[in-house]
């Protein structure tokens, strides 16, 4: 399927995008770095198993990230 070779489906909105418009998103949020004490947990969450990752278009990824920061 040529579409699968050049395009990736966003797991959030289910639309298809060229791979340059796709981000890898952590399903479980990584967290924030508001202080040095946040660093160990942030690093632990950043390097996760593949089952905690999903493909998301840039718009969905930005929206999800902004909601998590609030």
URRA-V919782 format. One record per pair of residues at least 4 apart in sequence whose C-alpha atoms are under 7 Angstrom apart, sorted by the first residue. I is the first residue (numbers start at 1). J is the second residue. If there is no record, write none. Layout:
i=I j=J
i=I j=J
//
This chain:
i=1 j=5
i=2 j=6
i=3 j=7
i=4 j=8
i=6 j=18
i=6 j=19
i=7 j=16
i=7 j=17
i=7 j=18
i=7 j=19
i=8 j=16
i=8 j=17
i=8 j=18
i=8 j=19
i=9 j=14
i=9 j=15
i=9 j=16
i=9 j=17
i=10 j=14
i=10 j=15
i=10 j=16
i=10 j=55
i=10 j=56
i=10 j=57
i=11 j=54
i=11 j=55
i=11 j=56
i=12 j=56
i=12 j=60
i=17 j=21
i=17 j=22
i=21 j=57
i=21 j=58
i=22 j=55
i=22 j=56
i=22 j=57
i=22 j=58
i=23 j=55
i=23 j=56
i=23 j=57
i=23 j=58
i=23 j=61
i=24 j=53
i=24 j=54
i=24 j=55
i=24 j=56
i=25 j=53
i=25 j=54
i=25 j=55
i=25 j=56
i=25 j=61
i=26 j=30
i=26 j=52
i=26 j=53
i=26 j=54
i=27 j=52
i=27 j=53
i=27 j=54
i=28 j=52
i=30 j=42
i=30 j=45
i=30 j=46
i=31 j=42
i=32 j=42
i=33 j=38
i=33 j=39
i=34 j=38
i=38 j=42
i=39 j=43
i=40 j=44
i=41 j=45
i=42 j=46
i=43 j=47
i=48 j=52
i=56 j=60
i=56 j=61
i=57 j=61
i=58 j=62
i=59 j=63
i=60 j=64
i=61 j=65
i=62 j=66
i=63 j=67
i=64 j=68
i=65 j=69
i=66 j=70
//
